[in-house]
Amino acid sequence: MKAIEADVYLGLVHNPIYNKLGEVITTTVTNYDLHDISRAAKTYEIEQYYIINNLKSQQELVERVHEYWTGGRGADYCYNRHQAFSVLKIASELDEVKDKIEAERGQKPIVVATDAKEYANSVSYKKMREYLNDFERPFLIIFGTGYGLTEETLAECDYILDPVWGRGDFNHLSVRSAASIILDRLLALPWWEE
């Protein structure tokens, strides 16, 4: 079975995001999200992994971490981390990411949201794998932080993936875990079909 060859980008959205009271906020960047999702992104040959945060202080934090691992002592100390961080980029807004992808690829990306809830228009992983093979446009898969992407953001997406479910009814994964699971379901070689 052939590997999926679509151009896939990731976005970790920090604004606008819901908090647990349903208010729209900007969440803070966590170091684990930078490291772990960058490593997963590099493993699954993601084109770019964007941290989307409109706060200058948060952007500067991401830039300092990025510089350390790609050009500082960190690059010499741990080359694997240097490779992983090579896919990390910073943006202020989701529209900025879409525009950058369109400028780079010459086509608007197909935007795929992830969410812990199921929607009437949710798409299965099997169907999304088919789309990844069939469509020639780039894909942008976005993940929410905090208590999830806003309704307005979800409404602007082309697709919403089914939630990640395990064996039970508990469904509250960290975004790092969800990102790794989703990337594997969508982009791994289909060893289970062999």
Secondary structure, DSSP 4 states (H G I P E B T S, - for coil): -PPP---EEEEEE-SSEE-TTS-EE-PPP-HHHHHHHHHHHHHTT-S-EEEE---HHHHHHHHHHHHHHHHSHHHHH-HHHHHHHTTEEEESSHHHHHHHHHHHHSSPPEEEE--SS--TTEE-HHHHHHHHHH--S-EEEEEE-TT-B-HHHHHTSSEEEPPP--SSS-----HHHHHHHHHHHHHS--GGG-
